[in-house]
Amino acid sequence: MKKGVLLVNLGSPDSPAVGDVRRYLNEFLMDGRVIDLVWPLRRLIVGLILIRRPHESGEAYEKIWTKDGSPLVVSSRKVQKLLQSQVSLPVELAMRYQNPSIESAVKKLAAQGVTETLLIPLFPHYAMSSYESAVVRVEEVARKRAPQIRITVQPPYYVHPDYIAALVASAKDYLKDYDHLLFSYHGIPERHLRKSDTTGCHCLKVENCCEVASAAHATCYRAQCFATTAAFVKLAGVPPEKYSVSFQSRLGKDPWLKPYTDYELARLANEGKKRMLVMCPAFVSDCLETIEEIGMRGCEEFMAGNGKEFTRIPCMNEHPTWIEALRKMVEKF
């Protein structure tokens, strides 16, 4: 059997143009694991969203777009290239939505004679709208386009020592002079936690559910985010009184994971925190949600609340320690 590696990240529009943004948002939001409603209702809701959101998002993408393209795609390609330079197996890259597509990556692996592929979702935590969606889609495409390829999935690595070490290494230069460190994770609707609860009776039902041991934690995004934070602050030596956790990027009116990042930034500023650090461990690559939502809008929200200094800690991107962590995943395959 010939082995290969497939890295899958979330994706990005091909350009900030309204048409490209609309195509991206349509594919993303019509994923039943993102907006988990019956198809007719999902189609109606997404249709309404697509009236205005492509224009608004296009303007946001314009602010972060580089000469080489989307930061997320550009960084992911660099990661692919760096990892390929350190391993002998063929390494391909795909985006869950848009390009490079999962179909194209699977075809490339098949053309190289690969019959067993290690799928590494570039999502450290389990969530039905990211990790699970990527895994299911890759398996669907492989069954149709390359049934000879067997897929082995890298489990969520939210507390894996190599991932935590890479997070700390990428952030350590910023952890010197600050009042507060906010861990801002991408939010998800609370109902997603309940749907992913394999026990059916733990997540958001048991008091302090993330602190009470349960089999549900294997697929609980919230518990895994708290576990990442605990592992990070322990390794980095961050005092308990100098950090907190929040969740960003909510959509719609349904309850999402709390506390909300924008509310927290305003609250912390009003409480007298003057020098703010924010990092986004759910993202391995910088993207719209980290650069524009946190680095630009988040900064404005904090400074408007009497904050004095705001620093966004970049994602791991192509940090050598992160590439080393990926290399070790491949070596164990």
ChimeraX attribute file (.defattr): number of C-alpha atoms within 10 A of each C-alpha:
attribute: neighborCount
match mode: 1-to-1
recipient: residues
	/A:1	9
	/A:2	14
	/A:3	21
	/A:4	24
	/A:5	26
	/A:6	23
	/A:7	21
	/A:8	26
	/A:9	24
	/A:10	24
	/A:11	21
	/A:12	26
	/A:13	22
	/A:14	17
	/A:15	16
	/A:16	23
	/A:17	16
	/A:18	18
	/A:19	15
	/A:20	17
	/A:21	23
	/A:22	22
	/A:23	16
	/A:24	21
	/A:25	22
	/A:26	18
	/A:27	13
	/A:28	21
	/A:29	21
	/A:30	19
	/A:31	17
	/A:32	15
	/A:33	17
	/A:34	18
	/A:35	20
	/A:36	18
	/A:37	14
	/A:38	9
	/A:39	13
	/A:40	9
	/A:41	12
	/A:42	18
	/A:43	16
	/A:44	10
	/A:45	16
	/A:46	19
	/A:47	14
	/A:48	11
	/A:49	16
	/A:50	16
	/A:51	10
	/A:52	12
	/A:53	16
	/A:54	22
	/A:55	17
	/A:56	11
	/A:57	18
	/A:58	19
	/A:59	15
	/A:60	18
	/A:61	23
	/A:62	15
	/A:63	14
	/A:64	17
	/A:65	16
	/A:66	11
	/A:67	7
	/A:68	8
	/A:69	16
	/A:70	23
	/A:71	21
	/A:72	21
	/A:73	25
	/A:74	17
	/A:75	19
	/A:76	25
	/A:77	18
	/A:78	13
	/A:79	22
	/A:80	21
	/A:81	15
	/A:82	17
	/A:83	24
	/A:84	17
	/A:85	13
	/A:86	13
	/A:87	15
	/A:88	12
	/A:89	17
	/A:90	19
	/A:91	23
	/A:92	23
	/A:93	25
	/A:94	27
	/A:95	23
	/A:96	24
	/A:97	23
	/A:98	19
	/A:99	19
	/A:100	20
	/A:101	15
	/A:102	25
	/A:103	20
	/A:104	16
	/A:105	22
	/A:106	23
	/A:107	17
	/A:108	16
	/A:109	23
	/A:110	21
	/A:111	10
	/A:112	12
	/A:113	15
	/A:114	22
	/A:115	17
	/A:116	19
	/A:117	23
	/A:118	19
	/A:119	23
	/A:120	25
	/A:121	28
	/A:122	23
	/A:123	23
	/A:124	25
	/A:125	27
	/A:126	26
	/A:127	22
	/A:128	23
	/A:129	20
	/A:130	20
	/A:131	22
	/A:132	17
	/A:133	19
	/A:134	26
	/A:135	20
	/A:136	12
	/A:137	14
	/A:138	21
	/A:139	21
	/A:140	14
	/A:141	16
	/A:142	20
	/A:143	14
	/A:144	10
	/A:145	15
	/A:146	19
	/A:147	14
	/A:148	14
	/A:149	22
	/A:150	17
	/A:151	21
	/A:152	16
	/A:153	15
	/A:154	16
	/A:155	16
	/A:156	19
	/A:157	20
	/A:158	23
	/A:159	20
	/A:160	14
	/A:161	14
	/A:162	19
	/A:163	24
	/A:164	24
	/A:165	19
	/A:166	20
	/A:167	24
	/A:168	21
	/A:169	16
	/A:170	20
	/A:171	17
	/A:172	12
	/A:173	10
	/A:174	15
	/A:175	15
	/A:176	7
	/A:177	10
	/A:178	16
	/A:179	16
	/A:180	21
	/A:181	24
	/A:182	22
	/A:183	22
	/A:184	26
	/A:185	25
	/A:186	21
	/A:187	21
	/A:188	25
	/A:189	20
	/A:190	16
	/A:191	16
	/A:192	21
	/A:193	25
	/A:194	18
	/A:195	15
	/A:196	20
	/A:197	21
	/A:198	17
	/A:199	13
	/A:200	12
	/A:201	11
	/A:202	22
	/A:203	28
	/A:204	15
	/A:205	10
	/A:206	11
	/A:207	10
	/A:208	10
	/A:209	16
	/A:210	21
	/A:211	12
	/A:212	13
	/A:213	10
	/A:214	15
	/A:215	12
	/A:216	21
	/A:217	24
	/A:218	16
	/A:219	20
	/A:220	25
	/A:221	29
	/A:222	24
	/A:223	21
	/A:224	23
	/A:225	25
	/A:226	20
	/A:227	16
	/A:228	23
	/A:229	19
	/A:230	14
	/A:231	18
	/A:232	21
	/A:233	17
	/A:234	12
	/A:235	13
	/A:236	16
	/A:237	11
	/A:238	15
	/A:239	11
	/A:240	10
	/A:241	9
	/A:242	13
	/A:243	17
	/A:244	17
	/A:245	20
	/A:246	22
	/A:247	24
	/A:248	24
	/A:249	17
	/A:250	17
	/A:251	12
	/A:252	9
	/A:253	7
	/A:254	10
	/A:255	12
	/A:256	20
	/A:257	20
	/A:258	18
	/A:259	15
	/A:260	19
	/A:261	24
	/A:262	20
	/A:263	16
	/A:264	20
	/A:265	26
	/A:266	20
	/A:267	15
	/A:268	20
	/A:269	21
	/A:270	16
	/A:271	12
	/A:272	13
	/A:273	21
	/A:274	20
	/A:275	18
	/A:276	24
	/A:277	20
	/A:278	25
	/A:279	22
	/A:280	26
	/A:281	26
	/A:282	22
	/A:283	24
	/A:284	23
	/A:285	24
	/A:286	23
	/A:287	24
	/A:288	20
	/A:289	18
	/A:290	26
	/A:291	21
	/A:292	18
	/A:293	17
	/A:294	25
	/A:295	19
	/A:296	17
	/A:297	15
	/A:298	24
	/A:299	22
	/A:300	16
	/A:301	19
	/A:302	26
	/A:303	20
	/A:304	14
	/A:305	18
	/A:306	16
	/A:307	22
	/A:308	15
	/A:309	15
	/A:310	19
	/A:311	17
	/A:312	21
	/A:313	23
	/A:314	21
	/A:315	21
	/A:316	24
	/A:317	20
	/A:318	20
	/A:319	15
	/A:320	16
	/A:321	19
	/A:322	23
	/A:323	22
	/A:324	17
	/A:325	19
	/A:326	21
	/A:327	17
	/A:328	13
	/A:329	15
	/A:330	22
	/A:331	11
	/A:332	6
	/A:333	14
